[in-house]
Each structure stands twice: as structure tokens, then as C-alpha cells.
Amino acid sequence: MFITHRTVDYTEIDEIRMLLEGGCTWIQLRMKNTLNLDVAREAVALCRAYNTETICCLNDDVEMALACGASGVHIGKNDMPLSQAWELVEKQGRKESFIIGVTANTFEDILQAVAGNASYIGLGPYRQTTTKEKLSPLLGLEGYKKIMQQCKDARLDIPIFAIGGIEFDNIPSLMQTGISGVAVSGTIIRSDDPTAETRKFLNIITENE
């Protein structure tokens, strides 16, 4: 999963285009306080133009995600309650085709998300990151090992993605904890060639699945 993060060099749409060219198949459009319907629709259309199977989620805004035809939405711990989000989705008749991901920092968060029928978990943060404010306590590799073992012992069956300052060299050890994949942002966009860097990330994820 790639999470957009506007820079002085690229807009969110620029970033999406480069990542799609590199083979990314899951985009999360994140534009804190500046997200608008026109940009959301452009992002969704761009993803579908590259690959109709590409997932395009919005960050935070359930109603806009529904209005623009996005695949789903990601809600944080301080955003709309999961139950309320599903109510909005159900009113639009999209419960079978819409996904809602939630942020988790602990095993207890994951249990709550599973109970609320979350589609996937963004578990983190792995380490310090400059692309998000108000971070929860850092997990580090040992934190992921502990939580993923707890999930295994509880026989939880939900996709869990590592997130938060993840770099290329972190992926092999993280994948070994049993996570489903990783969510990245700044480390790809800061590279000299984000498209090539995307391919590089996808290759190492595949090698360690």
C-alpha cells in the first residue's frame, strides 16, 4: 500500500501516477484537511485506468470515499467510529464491495477492529516518521513479533499491514513476523526515481512472502 504525501516536487496525483507505473496495486489518498471531491475522483479514475483491480482508498472521509467511487476508506483511532462508518456504507448499498481499514497500535486494538468487522488493519508505527503527526507508541520489530504471535494464538484471520517509517531494508524482517504487507510513503517519494523504487519494494516483498 502506498500512502500519498504531497511534497515540493510532487502532487498527490503525480505520486499516484508514478507508483502505478511501478506496479503498485493499492493506493491510499491522504490529504489531511485539503481533500476534495475533484481530486478524489481523479485519483480513483487514474487507478482504474491503470488496472481495474487496483484498490484506491481515501483517508478518513467515508462520505467522500463513497461519493467518488473509491474502493474503501481508512479510518484512524480518532476518526469516525467503525460502526458508524459501516452504517453509511450500508445506506449506500455498498457493504459487499467496500472496504474499511483501521489503525491499530496494540493487540487490543486489533481485537476491537475484528469485532467491528474491519476489512484490514494498519498496524504501527514501526518507527519514527515525519509524514504523520501525533504518533502512537513506536512498536519496533519486537512489537510486531509479539502482536503477530498474539494474533496467531487467537486465530485471527484479517490482513495486517505494517506502517510507519518503513524502509527497504526493514521489509525482510517485518515480513517474517507474519504481516500481510507494508504501507509506505516518504521513503519511496524521497528516492531519485519513485517508479523504480516501487518496483524494488514490490520485488523484495514478493521474495519474502
Phi, psi and chi 1 to 4 in degrees:
 res  aa     phi    psi   chi1   chi2   chi3   chi4
   1 MET       -  132.6 -178.4 -166.9  -59.9      -
   2 PHE  -109.1  132.8  172.6   73.5      -      -
   3 ILE  -108.4  120.9  -56.0  171.4      -      -
   4 THR   -65.3  149.0   65.6      -      -      -
   5 HIS  -154.8  100.8  175.6   68.5      -      -
   6 ARG   -58.6  138.6 -179.4  175.5  -71.9 -130.3
   7 THR  -127.1  179.4   69.5      -      -      -
   8 VAL   -68.9  -19.3  -65.2      -      -      -
   9 ASP   -95.1  -32.1  -62.9  -47.2      -      -
  10 TYR  -134.8  142.0  -52.4  119.3      -      -
  11 THR   -83.5  172.1   66.8      -      -      -
  12 GLU   -61.7  -38.4  -70.6   81.1    4.6      -
  13 ILE   -68.0  -38.4  -62.5  -59.9      -      -
  14 ASP   -57.2  -46.5  -68.7  -26.4      -      -
  15 GLU   -63.3  -45.8  -66.6  174.9   -3.1      -
  16 ILE   -58.7  -44.6  -68.2  171.5      -      -
  17 ARG   -60.1  -44.9 -174.1  174.6  -71.0  107.5
  18 MET   -65.2  -40.5  -69.5 -174.1  -65.6      -
  19 LEU   -69.3  -39.4  -91.1  -72.0      -      -
  20 LEU   -63.5  -39.6  -68.4  172.3      -      -
  21 GLU   -63.2  -27.9  -71.1  175.8   -5.2      -
  22 GLY   -84.1   -4.6      -      -      -      -
  23 GLY   105.2    3.4      -      -      -      -
  24 CYS   -64.5  137.3 -178.4      -      -      -
  25 THR  -119.9   11.6   56.5      -      -      -
  26 TRP  -145.4  114.5 -168.1  -31.3      -      -
  27 ILE  -115.9  134.7  -60.4  -69.9      -      -
  28 GLN  -114.1  116.1 -177.5 -172.1  138.6      -
  29 LEU   -82.3  111.3  178.7   61.2      -      -
  30 ARG  -120.4  113.4 -174.0  174.2 -171.2  -91.2
  31 MET  -137.3   81.7  -60.9  173.7   65.7      -
  32 LYS   -56.3  121.0  -78.6  -67.4 -175.2 -179.4
  33 ASN    68.4    0.4  -54.6  -44.3      -      -
  34 THR  -127.9    3.5   59.9      -      -      -
  35 LEU   -64.4  133.4 -178.0   61.3      -      -
  36 ASN  -135.2  162.5   64.6   76.0      -      -
  37 LEU   -64.3  -37.1 -172.4   54.7      -      -
  38 ASP   -62.2  -46.6  -71.9  -21.0      -      -
  39 VAL   -65.9  -40.2  174.8      -      -      -
  40 ALA   -61.4  -44.5      -      -      -      -
  41 ARG   -64.1  -38.6  -77.0  174.8  170.9  159.2
  42 GLU   -64.5  -41.0 -174.5  176.2    0.2      -
  43 ALA   -63.4  -45.5      -      -      -      -
  44 VAL   -62.4  -45.1  170.8      -      -      -
  45 ALA   -63.5  -39.3      -      -      -      -
  46 LEU   -64.8  -43.9 -176.7   57.3      -      -
  47 CYS   -60.9  -44.8  -72.4      -      -      -
  48 ARG   -69.7  -29.0  -71.0 -176.8  176.1  160.5
  49 ALA   -67.3  -33.2      -      -      -      -
  50 TYR   -78.8  -42.6  -89.0   81.4      -      -
  51 ASN  -162.4  119.4 -175.5  -20.2      -      -
  52 THR   -63.6  -16.3   56.4      -      -      -
  53 GLU   -90.0   -6.7  -60.8  -60.0  -43.3      -
  54 THR   -63.7  133.0  -62.4      -      -      -
  55 ILE   -86.8  129.2  -63.5  171.8      -      -
  56 CYS  -126.5  109.3 -176.5      -      -      -
  57 CYS  -107.5  155.6  -68.6      -      -      -
  58 LEU  -105.2  153.5  -91.3   59.4      -      -
  59 ASN   -91.7  127.3 -176.8  -97.2      -      -
  60 ASP    79.6  -47.5  -66.8  -13.7      -      -
  61 ASP   -93.4   96.8 -161.7  -39.7      -      -
  62 VAL   -65.7  -45.6 -178.5      -      -      -
  63 GLU   -62.9  -40.7  -67.5  176.2  -37.7      -
  64 MET   -70.5  -35.1 -169.2  176.6  -63.5      -
  65 ALA   -61.2  -39.5      -      -      -      -
  66 LEU   -70.2  -39.9  -71.1  165.2      -      -
  67 ALA   -67.9  -32.5      -      -      -      -
  68 CYS   -93.6   -3.1   73.3      -      -      -
  69 GLY    80.7   23.1      -      -      -      -
  70 ALA   -66.1  162.3      -      -      -      -
  71 SER   -71.1  -26.4  -48.8      -      -      -
  72 GLY   178.1 -163.9      -      -      -      -
  73 VAL  -144.9  152.8   69.4      -      -      -
  74 HIS  -116.6  125.6 -175.2   94.3      -      -
  75 ILE  -116.0  137.2   52.1  179.9      -      -
  76 GLY   -85.1  178.5      -      -      -      -
  77 LYS   -67.6  -22.6  -62.9  179.4   74.2  172.8
  78 ASN  -107.5   12.0  -62.5  -42.6      -      -
  79 ASP   -93.7 -163.9  -64.0  -32.4      -      -
  80 MET   -55.8  137.5  179.2 -176.0  -69.7      -
  81 PRO   -57.6  146.4  -23.8   33.9      -      -
  82 LEU   -58.9  -40.1 -177.3   56.3      -      -
  83 SER   -63.4  -39.5   58.7      -      -      -
  84 GLN   -67.9  -38.4 -173.8  178.8  -14.5      -
  85 ALA   -61.9  -43.8      -      -      -      -
  86 TRP   -65.4  -32.5  -82.9  124.3      -      -
  87 GLU   -62.3  -43.4  -74.7  176.8    9.0      -
  88 LEU   -63.3  -41.7  -69.8  172.9      -      -
  89 VAL   -64.5  -42.7  173.9      -      -      -
  90 GLU   -64.9  -37.3 -167.4  162.6   15.5      -
  91 LYS   -61.2  -29.9  -74.3  180.0 -178.7  178.6
  92 GLN   -88.1    0.2  -65.2  -66.9  -39.2      -
  93 GLY    68.8   30.2      -      -      -      -
  94 ARG  -117.8   17.6  -70.0 -159.8   55.1 -164.9
  95 LYS   -61.6  -31.6 -165.2  165.9 -175.3  179.0
  96 GLU   -79.4  -20.4  -61.1  -56.1  -43.4      -
  97 SER  -115.4    0.9   61.8      -      -      -
  98 PHE  -110.3  143.8 -161.3   81.9      -      -
  99 ILE  -117.8  144.7   60.8  175.3      -      -
 100 ILE  -128.2  117.0  -58.3  180.0      -      -
 101 GLY  -101.1  153.0      -      -      -      -
 102 VAL  -131.4  156.3  -61.1      -      -      -
 103 THR   -88.3  138.3  -62.4      -      -      -
 104 ALA  -135.7  149.2      -      -      -      -
 105 ASN  -124.2  -15.4 -179.4 -114.0      -      -
 106 THR  -137.7  167.6   65.5      -      -      -
 107 PHE   -63.5  -36.3  176.8   61.8      -      -
 108 GLU   -63.1  -38.2  -71.5   69.5   28.0      -
 109 ASP   -59.8  -41.4  -70.7  -20.3      -      -
 110 ILE   -65.7  -43.0  -65.4  175.0      -      -
 111 LEU   -58.7  -42.4  -72.1  175.8      -      -
 112 GLN   -65.2  -40.1 -174.6  174.3   -2.7      -
 113 ALA   -66.0  -41.4      -      -      -      -
 114 VAL   -63.5  -42.5  170.2      -      -      -
 115 ALA   -62.0  -29.5      -      -      -      -
 116 GLY   -91.8    8.4      -      -      -      -
 117 ASN    66.9   35.8  -67.2  -42.7      -      -
 118 ALA   -60.4  149.0      -      -      -      -
 119 SER   -82.8  -32.7  -53.6      -      -      -
 120 TYR  -159.9  168.5   71.3   88.9      -      -
 121 ILE  -120.5  135.9  -57.7  -70.4      -      -
 122 GLY  -103.0  102.1      -      -      -      -
 123 LEU   -97.1  123.6  178.1   63.0      -      -
 124 GLY   178.0 -170.2      -      -      -      -
 125 PRO   -87.3  149.2   29.7  -34.1      -      -
 126 TYR   -65.9  -50.3  173.5   64.4      -      -
 127 ARG  -150.9 -177.0   65.4 -177.5 -175.7   87.1
 128 GLN   -60.0  137.8 -169.4   69.4   31.4      -
 129 THR  -137.7  147.7  174.6      -      -      -
 130 THR   -95.0   -2.2   58.8      -      -      -
 131 THR   -93.4    2.0   60.1      -      -      -
 132 LYS  -146.1  137.8 -174.1  174.1 -177.5  179.9
 133 GLU   -91.5  165.0  -60.0  176.2   -3.9      -
 134 LYS    53.2   58.9  -60.3  178.6 -178.0  178.3
 135 LEU   -71.2  146.2  -71.2  175.6      -      -
 136 SER   -75.4  171.3  -63.1      -      -      -
 137 PRO   -55.1  138.0  -27.8   36.1      -      -
 138 LEU   -68.1  139.6  -56.2 -177.3      -      -
 139 LEU   -91.8  -41.2  -66.5  177.7      -      -
 140 GLY    64.7  175.2      -      -      -      -
 141 LEU   -62.7  -40.6 -175.8   60.5      -      -
 142 GLU   -64.4  -34.6  -67.6  -54.7  -47.5      -
 143 GLY   -64.1  -41.1      -      -      -      -
 144 TYR   -65.8  -42.8  -80.7   89.1      -      -
 145 LYS   -57.6  -46.0  -71.7  179.2  178.9  178.2
 146 LYS   -64.6  -48.6  177.5 -178.2  177.2 -179.3
 147 ILE   -67.9  -40.6  -67.6  173.5      -      -
 148 MET   -67.3  -32.7  -67.1  -52.5  -62.1      -
 149 GLN   -67.3  -39.3 -175.3   60.5   51.2      -
 150 GLN   -62.2  -40.3  -71.0  174.2  -57.0      -
 151 CYS   -64.1  -40.6  -70.2      -      -      -
 152 LYS   -64.3  -44.5 -177.4  178.5  179.3 -179.5
 153 ASP   -63.7  -33.4  -67.5  -17.4      -      -
 154 ALA   -86.1   -1.8      -      -      -      -
 155 ARG    56.8   42.3  -62.4 -177.6  179.1 -180.0
 156 LEU   -80.6  136.0  -61.7 -176.0      -      -
 157 ASP  -121.1   83.6 -176.6   21.7      -      -
 158 ILE  -148.0  137.1 -174.6  170.2      -      -
 159 PRO   -61.9  132.8  -22.0   33.6      -      -
 160 ILE  -126.4  124.8  -62.6  176.9      -      -
 161 PHE  -112.7  133.3  -63.7   84.4      -      -
 162 ALA   -76.7  142.4      -      -      -      -
 163 ILE  -148.6  149.1 -174.2  171.7      -      -
 164 GLY   113.0   88.5      -      -      -      -
 165 GLY    70.1   24.9      -      -      -      -
 166 ILE   -77.4  131.5  -64.9  169.4      -      -
 167 GLU  -115.6  169.5  -63.5 -176.6   -9.4      -
 168 PHE   -52.7  -47.2 -178.5   80.7      -      -
 169 ASP   -69.3  -15.6  -68.2  -19.5      -      -
 170 ASN   -80.3  -18.7  -55.1  137.9      -      -
 171 ILE   -64.3  -47.9  -69.2  176.4      -      -
 172 PRO   -54.9  -47.4  -28.2   37.9      -      -
 173 SER   -68.8  -36.1   55.5      -      -      -
 174 LEU   -66.7  -43.6  -84.3  169.8      -      -
 175 MET   -62.8  -29.7  -66.7  -61.6  -69.6      -
 176 GLN   -69.4  -15.4  -70.8  173.3   13.9      -
 177 THR   -76.7  -14.8   66.5      -      -      -
 178 GLY   106.3    5.0      -      -      -      -
 179 ILE   -65.6  160.5   59.0  168.7      -      -
 180 SER   -83.0  -26.2  -54.0      -      -      -
 181 GLY   175.8 -168.8      -      -      -      -
 182 VAL  -129.9  152.8  -61.9      -      -      -
 183 ALA  -112.3  127.8      -      -      -      -
 184 VAL  -129.6  161.6  -63.8      -      -      -
 185 SER  -147.5  -88.8 -177.4      -      -      -
 186 GLY   -57.9  -38.2      -      -      -      -
 187 THR   -62.7  -29.1 -172.0      -      -      -
 188 ILE   -82.5  -44.4  -73.9 -177.9      -      -
 189 ILE   -67.7  -28.3  -69.3  -55.3      -      -
 190 ARG   -78.4   -9.7  -71.5 -168.6  -61.9  -93.4
 191 SER   -73.5  163.6   67.4      -      -      -
 192 ASP   -66.8  -31.5  -66.7  -25.5      -      -
 193 ASP  -138.0   89.8 -173.6  -20.0      -      -
 194 PRO   -57.3  -33.2  -28.6   37.8      -      -
 195 THR   -66.0  -47.7  -63.1      -      -      -
 196 ALA   -65.0  -37.5      -      -      -      -
 197 GLU   -65.7  -35.3 -167.2   72.6    5.5      -
 198 THR   -61.2  -46.9  -59.9      -      -      -
 199 ARG   -59.6  -40.2  -63.9 -170.1 -175.7  105.7
 200 LYS   -62.2  -44.3  179.3 -179.7  172.8 -175.9
 201 PHE   -63.7  -46.0  -93.8   75.3      -      -
 202 LEU   -61.7  -37.7  -69.2  172.0      -      -
 203 ASN   -64.4  -44.4  -74.7  -21.1      -      -
 204 ILE   -73.6  -31.2 -164.7  169.3      -      -
 205 ILE   -63.8  -45.7  -69.8  169.8      -      -
 206 THR   -60.7  -41.0  -58.7      -      -      -
 207 GLU   -64.8  -25.4  -71.3  172.3    1.6      -
 208 ASN  -108.8    9.4  -72.2  -84.7      -      -
 209 GLU   -68.8      -  -76.9 -179.6  -25.7      -
